[in-house]
Amino acid sequence: MPRKLGPKLILSLTILIVAISGVSGYLNFRSQKKQLEGTMILGADQLSRSITGATWHAMLDDDRKAAYEIMRVIADKQGIDRIRMFNREGHLVFSTDAREQPGATSLSNEVCASCHSQGPIRNRPTEDSRVRYATSPDGMKTINMVAPIYNEPSCSNASCHAHHASTKVLGVVDVALRLDPVQRQTQAITLQTILWTVLEVGIGAAFVILFTKRFVATPIEQLIEGTKAVSAMELDRPIDITRRSQEIDELVDSFNRMRERLKLAVAELNEMQQTLESKVDERTRQLQVAQRKLIQSDRLATLGQLAASVAHEINNPVSGVLNLSMLLERLMAKGEYPPGREAEFRKYLGLISTETARVGRIVSDLLAFSRRSKPQRAPADLNKLVRTTLGLADHKLKLISAEVTLELQESLPLVECDSSQIQQVILNLVLNGAQAMQPHGGGKLTIRTRELTNEGNVELCVQDTGEGIAPENLSKIFDPFFTTKAEGKGVGLGLAVLYGIVKAHEGEVEVTSQRNQGTTFIVTLPLKSRNPNPESQEVQVHAV
């Protein structure tokens, strides 16, 4: 069975027409055949009665020769196979077929069966019982009609009659008519019926195909094209059907109403999308500003943590410079160099220059770290960034008696990054490690760098021997505002900002930790940005 509706209708209606035409033709054929056989039976009955009537006078005069001659003349007519006469005992008395000789026979033969078949003898058998189909000695199909010869009063009262009046039937005449004409007509009727059936089926099938194509298949194809246009969002194209019907019109109207509503909905969605995009752009700009402020705030918070330790770091060289300047002032109290002390004088001036430069370097590093700068990427030496950052946190590490070990790979390739942001990452990791080791009264802080040659990345590893991170908190440490520090010691943004900076540089952060044994942070950064426009990336602060 095809899947399309048009071929389904054509096939179904054609099968229905074939079935109706076939049944109608078969019933018509049977009716005509039955009518033809009835006509032949009626003719055979009339012929047998005519024979008995024609031989009545000859039989009344006991002129059997004349009666037999009449039957021979009649048997020569076209369509008659043979005529036979049997007496009441079932003996063959006469036959127009010379091959059959008169003689004894039985009441049980097929001719006598009409009256002697079953039950009592029937003196007046019905017409159906007197008809039978047989085959002649020549092999021809025949229809045989048995006509009883009754013992009428005119016969039984005649002086020449040999039968008593109580005898009802004197014998029978068996007339056999050939079925050749009936068979030829039957064949003609069969052929005619087949031809008419084929013609009816052909005309019906052609009408079904034309009707289905015109009023079903074509409108449905046009409707499918219209719905495809709607699915392709061609909403300005109305669905139009050429050959319509009431049902198709209602379906088309429904689709057109749906198309109009969809068109309005799409217009509203587009308007909402434009509004939403503008709001998202505006909100994105606000978030970018907030993120930059967040990074700067974290930088300033870190700077605040360094302020006290850096103050001590600056105080020592400043005090030394002050003492040396006072000493020089005493030496020059008389307005000239003391004789023989020029070398000592130059030594004190050198110390003043060294300590002053030291103060200037510390202040410069602090200013560079705290300066608000536009994010930009350029090749940077990761080892140099590590050493510079340690210079800022040196006094903090000395206060907690931390031992710093540097395992920096020599000739490390330059990393394309924002130096200020990567320095902030390093400082956060160093200060977190220092805070983790402070309760233990010191520890070992190890910083490693190396190139991952097969991956095109560099790795920064910061390992401390502090108190570690609880397993239940390990998955939360990068969440904004999550902290395990005491109140006032931190707001939980340092690692969140660190994570955002690393992700903005297309890198990864891994953390491993064991309680009371220490924590290791591994930061992986690509040597070159894989983003075609890396400067457009913004730091995203979110949970992992």
C-alpha positions as CSV (number, residue, x, y, z in Angstrom):
1,M,0.0,0.0,0.0
2,P,1.5,3.4,-1.0
3,R,2.0,6.0,1.7
4,K,0.7,9.0,-0.3
5,L,-3.0,9.8,0.0
6,G,-3.7,10.2,-3.8
7,P,-2.4,6.7,-4.8
8,K,-4.1,5.2,-1.7
9,L,-7.5,6.6,-2.9
10,I,-6.9,5.6,-6.5
11,L,-5.9,2.1,-5.5
12,S,-8.7,1.7,-3.0
13,L,-11.5,3.0,-5.3
14,T,-10.1,1.0,-8.2
15,I,-10.3,-2.2,-6.2
16,L,-13.8,-1.3,-5.1
17,I,-14.8,-0.7,-8.7
18,V,-13.2,-3.9,-9.9
19,A,-15.0,-5.8,-7.1
20,I,-18.4,-4.2,-7.9
21,S,-18.0,-4.6,-11.6
22,G,-16.8,-8.2,-11.2
23,V,-19.7,-9.2,-8.9
24,S,-22.2,-7.4,-11.2
25,G,-20.8,-9.0,-14.3
26,Y,-20.8,-12.5,-12.6
27,L,-24.4,-12.1,-11.4
28,N,-25.5,-10.8,-14.9
29,F,-23.7,-13.7,-16.5
30,R,-25.4,-16.2,-14.2
31,S,-28.8,-14.5,-14.8
32,Q,-28.5,-14.6,-18.6
33,K,-27.2,-18.2,-18.5
34,K,-30.0,-19.3,-16.3
35,Q,-32.5,-17.5,-18.5
36,L,-31.0,-19.1,-21.6
37,E,-31.2,-22.6,-20.0
38,G,-34.8,-21.9,-18.9
39,T,-35.7,-20.9,-22.4
40,M,-34.1,-24.1,-23.7
41,I,-35.9,-26.2,-21.1
42,L,-39.2,-24.5,-22.0
43,G,-38.5,-25.3,-25.7
44,A,-37.6,-28.9,-24.9
45,D,-40.8,-29.3,-22.9
46,Q,-42.9,-27.8,-25.6
47,L,-41.1,-30.0,-28.2
48,S,-41.7,-33.1,-26.2
49,R,-45.4,-32.2,-25.7
50,S,-45.6,-31.5,-29.4
51,I,-44.1,-34.9,-30.2
52,T,-46.6,-36.7,-28.0
53,G,-49.4,-34.6,-29.5
54,A,-48.2,-35.3,-33.1
55,T,-48.0,-39.1,-32.5
56,W,-51.3,-39.2,-30.6
57,H,-53.4,-40.1,-33.6
58,A,-50.9,-42.6,-34.9
59,M,-50.7,-44.3,-31.5
60,L,-54.5,-44.2,-31.3
61,D,-54.7,-46.1,-34.6
62,D,-52.0,-48.4,-33.3
63,D,-49.9,-47.2,-36.3
64,R,-46.6,-47.3,-34.7
65,K,-44.7,-47.0,-37.9
66,A,-46.3,-43.6,-38.7
67,A,-45.5,-42.4,-35.1
68,Y,-41.9,-43.5,-35.4
69,E,-41.6,-41.7,-38.8
70,I,-42.9,-38.5,-37.3
71,M,-40.3,-38.7,-34.5
72,R,-37.5,-39.3,-37.1
73,V,-38.6,-36.3,-39.1
74,I,-38.6,-34.1,-36.0
75,A,-35.2,-35.6,-34.9
76,D,-33.6,-34.4,-38.2
77,K,-34.2,-30.8,-37.2
78,Q,-31.2,-28.7,-36.2
79,G,-30.4,-28.8,-32.5
80,I,-32.1,-32.2,-31.7
81,D,-29.7,-35.0,-30.8
82,R,-32.2,-37.9,-30.6
83,I,-35.7,-38.9,-29.6
84,R,-36.4,-42.1,-27.7
85,M,-39.6,-43.8,-26.5
86,F,-39.9,-46.0,-23.4
87,N,-42.9,-48.1,-22.3
88,R,-44.2,-48.1,-18.8
89,E,-41.9,-51.1,-17.9
90,G,-38.8,-49.1,-18.9
91,H,-38.2,-50.9,-22.2
92,L,-36.7,-48.9,-25.0
93,V,-39.4,-49.1,-27.7
94,F,-37.9,-46.7,-30.3
95,S,-34.8,-44.5,-30.8
96,T,-34.0,-42.1,-33.6
97,D,-30.3,-43.2,-33.1
98,A,-29.8,-46.3,-35.2
99,R,-27.1,-47.4,-32.9
100,E,-29.6,-48.0,-30.1
101,Q,-31.7,-51.1,-30.6
102,P,-35.0,-51.7,-28.8
103,G,-34.7,-54.0,-25.9
104,A,-35.0,-54.5,-22.2
105,T,-33.8,-52.0,-19.7
106,S,-34.4,-51.2,-16.1
107,L,-36.7,-48.8,-14.3
108,S,-33.7,-47.5,-12.5
109,N,-32.2,-45.9,-15.6
110,E,-31.8,-42.2,-15.9
111,V,-34.9,-41.8,-18.1
112,C,-37.2,-43.6,-15.7
113,A,-35.7,-41.9,-12.6
114,S,-38.1,-39.0,-13.0
115,C,-41.0,-41.2,-11.9
116,H,-39.3,-44.2,-10.2
117,S,-36.3,-42.6,-8.5
118,Q,-37.4,-42.7,-4.8
119,G,-40.7,-43.2,-2.9
120,P,-44.0,-43.9,-4.6
121,I,-44.3,-43.8,-8.4
122,R,-45.1,-40.3,-9.6
123,N,-47.8,-40.3,-12.3
124,R,-47.3,-36.6,-13.0
125,P,-43.6,-35.7,-12.3
126,T,-42.6,-32.0,-11.9
127,E,-40.8,-30.2,-14.7
128,D,-37.5,-30.1,-12.7
129,S,-37.6,-33.8,-12.2
130,R,-38.1,-34.4,-15.9
131,V,-35.0,-32.4,-16.9
132,R,-31.5,-33.8,-16.9
133,Y,-28.1,-33.1,-18.4
134,A,-26.4,-35.9,-20.2
135,T,-23.8,-36.8,-22.8
136,S,-24.8,-38.4,-26.1
137,P,-23.0,-41.4,-27.6
138,D,-21.1,-38.9,-29.8
139,G,-19.8,-37.2,-26.7
140,M,-22.1,-34.1,-27.1
141,K,-23.5,-32.3,-24.1
142,T,-27.3,-32.5,-24.1
143,I,-30.3,-31.4,-22.1
144,N,-32.9,-34.2,-22.0
145,M,-36.6,-33.6,-21.3
146,V,-38.9,-36.6,-20.4
147,A,-42.5,-36.3,-21.4
148,P,-44.9,-38.9,-20.0
149,I,-47.5,-40.5,-22.3
150,Y,-50.7,-40.6,-20.3
151,N,-53.5,-43.2,-20.8
152,E,-56.3,-40.8,-21.7
153,P,-60.0,-41.9,-21.7
154,S,-60.1,-41.7,-25.4
155,C,-57.3,-44.3,-25.5
156,S,-58.4,-46.6,-22.8
157,N,-62.0,-46.7,-24.2
158,A,-61.0,-47.5,-27.7
159,S,-61.7,-51.0,-29.0
160,C,-58.1,-51.4,-30.1
161,H,-56.5,-50.3,-27.0
162,A,-54.5,-52.9,-25.1
163,H,-54.3,-51.1,-21.7
164,H,-56.7,-51.0,-18.9
165,A,-58.2,-47.7,-17.8
166,S,-56.4,-48.0,-14.4
167,T,-53.1,-47.6,-16.1
168,K,-52.2,-43.9,-15.8
169,V,-48.9,-43.7,-17.8
170,L,-48.3,-45.8,-20.9
171,G,-44.7,-44.7,-21.4
172,V,-42.4,-41.7,-21.9
173,V,-40.8,-39.8,-24.7
174,D,-37.2,-38.7,-24.0
175,V,-36.1,-35.7,-26.2
176,A,-32.4,-34.8,-26.1
177,L,-31.4,-31.3,-27.3
178,R,-27.8,-30.4,-28.1
179,L,-26.2,-27.7,-25.8
180,D,-23.8,-26.5,-28.5
181,P,-25.9,-23.4,-29.2
182,V,-26.3,-22.7,-25.5
183,Q,-22.5,-23.1,-25.0
184,R,-21.7,-20.8,-27.9
185,Q,-24.1,-18.2,-26.5
186,T,-22.7,-18.7,-23.0
187,Q,-19.2,-18.1,-24.3
188,A,-20.5,-15.0,-26.2
189,I,-22.2,-13.8,-23.0
190,T,-19.0,-14.5,-21.0
191,L,-16.9,-12.6,-23.4
192,Q,-19.4,-9.7,-23.5
193,T,-19.5,-9.6,-19.7
194,I,-15.7,-9.6,-19.5
195,L,-15.5,-6.8,-22.0
196,W,-18.2,-4.7,-20.3
197,T,-16.5,-5.3,-16.9
198,V,-13.1,-4.3,-18.3
199,L,-14.7,-1.2,-19.9
200,E,-16.5,-0.3,-16.7
201,V,-13.3,-0.8,-14.7
202,G,-11.3,1.3,-17.1
203,I,-13.8,4.1,-17.2
204,G,-14.2,4.0,-13.4
205,A,-10.5,3.9,-12.8
206,A,-9.9,6.8,-15.2
207,F,-12.6,8.8,-13.5
208,V,-11.2,8.0,-10.0
209,I,-7.7,9.0,-11.1
210,L,-8.9,12.2,-12.7
211,F,-11.1,13.0,-9.7
212,T,-8.4,12.2,-7.2
213,K,-5.7,14.1,-9.0
214,R,-7.9,17.1,-9.6
215,F,-9.8,17.4,-6.3
216,V,-7.5,15.7,-3.8
217,A,-3.9,15.3,-4.9
218,T,-3.4,18.7,-6.5
219,P,-5.0,20.7,-3.6
220,I,-3.0,18.7,-1.1
221,E,0.3,19.2,-3.0
222,Q,-0.4,23.0,-3.1
223,L,-1.2,22.9,0.6
224,I,2.0,21.0,1.3
225,E,4.0,23.7,-0.6
226,G,2.2,26.4,1.4
227,T,3.1,24.7,4.7
228,K,6.7,24.3,3.6
229,A,6.8,28.0,2.9
230,V,5.5,28.6,6.4
231,S,8.1,26.2,7.9
232,A,10.8,28.2,5.9
233,M,9.4,31.3,7.6
234,E,8.1,32.8,4.4
235,L,5.2,34.2,6.3
236,D,4.2,36.8,3.7
237,R,3.2,34.2,1.2
238,P,-0.5,33.1,1.7
239,I,-1.6,29.6,1.0
240,D,-3.8,29.5,-2.1
241,I,-5.5,26.4,-3.5
242,T,-6.9,26.4,-7.1
243,R,-9.5,23.6,-7.0
244,R,-11.2,23.9,-3.7
245,S,-13.7,22.0,-1.7
246,Q,-15.4,23.0,1.6
247,E,-13.1,20.8,3.7
248,I,-10.0,22.1,1.9
249,D,-11.2,25.7,2.2
250,E,-11.6,25.3,6.0
251,L,-8.1,23.7,6.2
252,V,-6.6,26.5,4.1
253,D,-8.3,29.2,6.2
254,S,-7.0,27.5,9.4
255,F,-3.4,27.5,8.0
256,N,-3.6,31.1,6.9
257,R,-4.9,32.2,10.3
258,M,-2.1,30.2,11.8
259,R,0.4,31.9,9.4
260,E,-0.8,35.3,10.3
261,R,-0.6,34.6,14.0
262,L,2.8,33.1,13.6
263,K,3.9,36.2,11.6
264,L,2.7,38.4,14.5
265,A,4.4,36.2,17.0
266,V,7.7,36.2,15.1
267,A,7.5,40.0,14.8
268,E,7.0,40.3,18.5
269,L,9.8,37.9,19.2
270,N,12.2,39.8,16.9
271,E,11.3,43.0,18.7
272,M,11.8,41.3,22.0
273,Q,15.1,39.9,20.8
274,Q,16.3,43.3,19.7
275,T,15.3,44.7,23.0
276,L,16.9,41.8,24.9
277,E,20.1,42.1,22.9
278,S,20.4,45.8,23.7
279,K,19.7,45.1,27.3
280,V,22.3,42.2,27.3
281,D,24.9,44.5,25.6
282,E,24.2,47.2,28.2
283,R,24.4,44.7,31.0
284,T,27.5,43.1,29.6
285,R,29.2,46.5,29.5
286,Q,28.2,47.1,33.1
287,L,29.5,43.6,34.1
288,Q,32.8,44.3,32.3
289,V,33.2,47.5,34.2
290,A,32.3,45.8,37.4
291,Q,34.7,43.0,36.7
292,R,37.6,45.4,36.0
293,K,36.7,47.2,39.3
294,L,36.6,43.8,41.0
295,I,40.1,43.0,39.8
296,Q,41.4,46.4,40.8
297,S,39.6,46.0,44.2
298,D,41.3,42.7,44.8
299,R,44.6,44.3,43.7
300,L,44.1,47.1,46.3
301,A,43.0,44.6,49.0
302,T,46.2,42.7,48.4
303,L,48.1,46.0,48.4
304,G,46.6,46.8,51.7
305,Q,47.8,43.5,53.1
306,L,51.3,44.4,51.9
307,A,51.2,47.9,53.3
308,A,52.4,47.1,56.9
309,S,55.1,44.7,55.8
310,V,56.3,47.1,53.1
311,A,56.4,49.9,55.6
312,H,58.8,47.9,57.7
313,E,60.7,47.1,54.6
314,I,61.1,50.8,53.6
315,N,61.7,51.9,57.2
316,N,65.0,50.0,57.5
317,P,66.8,51.6,54.5
318,V,65.2,55.0,55.3
319,S,66.6,54.8,58.9
320,G,70.0,53.8,57.6
321,V,70.0,56.7,55.1
322,L,69.0,59.0,58.0
323,N,71.8,57.8,60.2
324,L,74.4,57.9,57.4
325,S,73.3,61.4,56.5
326,M,73.6,62.5,60.1
327,L,77.1,60.9,60.3
328,L,78.2,62.7,57.2
329,E,76.8,65.9,58.5
330,R,79.0,65.5,61.6
331,L,82.0,64.7,59.6
332,M,81.5,67.9,57.6
333,A,80.8,70.0,60.7
334,K,83.8,72.2,59.9
335,G,82.7,72.6,56.3
336,E,85.4,70.3,54.8
337,Y,86.3,66.7,54.5
338,P,88.4,65.4,57.4
339,P,91.8,64.6,56.2
340,G,92.4,60.8,55.5
341,R,88.7,59.9,55.7
342,E,87.7,60.4,52.0
343,A,87.3,56.6,51.6
344,E,85.0,56.3,54.5
345,F,83.1,59.3,53.2
346,R,82.6,57.7,49.8
347,K,81.5,54.4,51.5
348,Y,78.7,56.2,53.4
349,L,77.6,58.0,50.2
350,G,77.5,54.6,48.4
351,L,75.4,53.1,51.2
352,I,73.0,56.0,51.0
353,S,72.7,55.5,47.2
354,T,72.1,51.8,47.6
355,E,69.4,52.1,50.3
356,T,67.7,54.9,48.5
357,A,67.6,52.8,45.3
358,R,66.2,50.0,47.3
359,V,63.4,52.2,48.7
360,G,62.7,53.5,45.2
361,R,62.5,49.9,43.7
362,I,60.1,48.8,46.4
363,V,57.9,51.9,45.9
364,S,58.0,51.5,42.1
365,D,56.9,47.8,42.4
366,L,54.1,48.8,44.7
367,L,53.0,51.6,42.3
368,A,53.2,49.3,39.3
369,F,51.1,46.7,41.1
370,S,48.5,49.2,42.3
371,R,48.3,51.1,39.0
372,R,44.9,50.7,37.2
373,S,45.9,49.8,33.6
374,K,43.9,48.7,30.5
375,P,44.1,44.9,30.0
376,Q,46.5,44.2,27.2
377,R,48.7,41.2,26.2
378,A,52.3,41.1,25.2
379,P,55.1,38.6,25.5
380,A,56.4,38.5,29.1
381,D,59.0,36.6,31.1
382,L,57.2,34.5,33.6
383,N,60.3,34.0,35.7
384,K,60.9,37.7,36.0
385,L,57.2,38.2,37.1
386,V,57.8,35.6,39.8
387,R,60.9,37.3,41.1
388,T,59.3,40.8,41.0
389,T,56.3,39.5,42.9
390,L,58.4,37.8,45.5
391,G,60.2,41.2,46.0
392,L,56.8,42.6,47.1
393,A,56.0,39.8,49.4
394,D,59.5,39.3,50.7
395,H,59.0,41.0,54.1
396,K,55.6,39.2,54.6
397,L,57.4,35.9,54.1
398,K,60.2,36.8,56.4
399,L,57.7,37.7,59.2
400,I,56.3,34.2,59.2
401,S,59.8,32.6,58.8
402,A,58.9,31.1,55.4
403,E,61.6,29.5,53.4
404,V,61.2,30.3,49.7
405,T,62.6,27.8,47.1
406,L,62.6,28.8,43.4
407,E,62.8,26.1,40.8
408,L,62.5,28.2,37.7
409,Q,63.3,26.7,34.3
410,E,66.1,28.5,32.5
411,S,65.4,29.9,29.0
412,L,61.7,29.7,29.6
413,P,59.8,30.9,26.5
414,L,58.0,34.2,26.7
415,V,54.3,33.9,27.5
416,E,51.7,36.1,25.7
417,C,49.8,37.5,28.6
418,D,48.8,40.6,30.6
419,S,51.8,41.0,32.9
420,S,49.9,43.0,35.5
421,Q,47.1,40.3,35.8
422,I,49.5,37.4,35.9
423,Q,51.5,39.2,38.6
424,Q,48.3,39.5,40.5
425,V,47.7,35.7,40.2
426,I,51.3,35.0,41.4
427,L,50.9,37.4,44.4
428,N,47.5,35.8,45.4
429,L,49.0,32.3,45.4
430,V,52.1,33.5,47.4
431,L,50.1,35.3,50.0
432,N,47.6,32.4,50.3
433,G,50.5,30.1,50.9
434,A,52.0,32.4,53.5
435,Q,48.7,32.7,55.3
436,A,48.3,28.9,55.2
437,M,51.7,28.4,56.8
438,Q,51.4,31.2,59.4
439,P,49.6,29.0,62.0
440,H,52.5,26.5,61.8
441,G,55.1,29.3,62.5
442,G,56.6,29.1,59.0
443,G,57.2,26.5,56.4
444,K,58.5,26.0,52.9
445,L,57.0,27.8,49.8
446,T,58.2,26.3,46.5
447,I,57.6,28.0,43.2
448,R,58.3,26.1,39.9
449,T,58.0,27.0,36.3
450,R,58.5,24.7,33.3
451,E,57.5,24.4,29.7
452,L,55.1,21.7,28.5
453,T,56.8,21.2,25.1
454,N,54.3,18.8,23.6
455,E,51.3,21.0,24.5
456,G,52.6,24.5,23.7
457,N,51.9,25.6,27.4
458,V,53.9,26.7,30.4
459,E,53.2,25.6,33.9
460,L,53.4,27.6,37.1
461,C,53.3,25.6,40.4
462,V,53.1,27.2,43.8
463,Q,53.3,24.6,46.7
464,D,53.2,25.4,50.4
465,T,53.4,23.2,53.6
466,G,50.5,24.9,55.4
467,E,47.4,23.5,57.0
468,G,45.8,22.5,53.7
469,I,42.2,22.7,52.5
470,A,39.3,20.5,53.8
471,P,38.1,18.0,51.2
472,E,34.5,19.3,51.5
473,N,35.7,22.8,50.7
474,L,38.0,21.9,47.8
475,S,35.3,22.3,45.2
476,K,34.2,25.7,46.6
477,I,37.4,27.6,46.8
478,F,36.9,29.4,43.5
479,D,33.3,30.4,44.3
480,P,33.0,34.2,44.8
481,F,32.7,35.3,48.5
482,F,33.5,31.8,49.8
483,T,36.2,31.9,52.5
484,T,37.3,29.9,55.5
485,K,39.2,32.8,57.0
486,A,38.2,34.6,60.2
487,E,35.9,37.6,59.9
488,G,37.8,40.6,58.7
489,K,40.7,38.5,57.2
490,G,39.2,38.2,53.7
491,V,36.0,38.4,51.6
492,G,36.6,35.3,49.4
493,L,37.3,37.1,46.1
494,G,41.0,36.4,45.7
495,L,40.8,32.9,44.2
496,A,37.7,33.8,42.3
497,V,39.5,36.7,40.6
498,L,42.5,34.4,40.1
499,Y,40.3,31.8,38.4
500,G,38.8,34.4,36.1
501,I,42.1,35.8,35.1
502,V,43.5,32.4,34.2
503,K,40.4,31.5,32.2
504,A,40.6,34.8,30.4
505,H,44.1,33.8,29.4
506,E,42.7,30.4,28.1
507,G,44.5,28.6,30.9
508,E,43.6,26.1,33.6
509,V,43.9,25.9,37.4
510,E,44.3,22.6,39.3
511,V,44.4,22.3,43.1
512,T,45.5,19.3,45.2
513,S,45.6,19.5,49.0
514,Q,46.0,17.4,52.1
515,R,45.1,18.4,55.6
516,N,48.1,19.6,57.6
517,Q,50.5,18.7,54.8
518,G,50.0,21.5,52.3
519,T,48.4,22.7,49.1
520,T,49.6,22.8,45.5
521,F,48.2,25.2,42.9
522,I,49.1,24.4,39.3
523,V,48.4,27.1,36.7
524,T,48.7,26.2,33.0
525,L,49.0,29.0,30.5
526,P,49.3,28.8,26.7
527,L,52.4,30.4,25.1
528,K,50.3,32.1,22.5
529,S,46.6,33.0,22.6
530,R,44.3,30.7,20.6
531,N,41.7,33.4,20.4
532,P,42.0,35.5,17.2
533,N,41.1,38.6,19.3
534,P,42.5,37.9,22.7
535,E,42.3,41.5,23.9
536,S,38.5,41.4,23.6
537,Q,38.3,38.7,26.3
538,E,37.1,39.8,29.7
539,V,37.8,38.2,33.0
540,Q,34.8,36.1,34.1
541,V,34.4,35.5,37.8
542,H,32.3,32.5,38.5
543,A,32.2,29.2,40.3
544,V,33.8,25.9,39.1
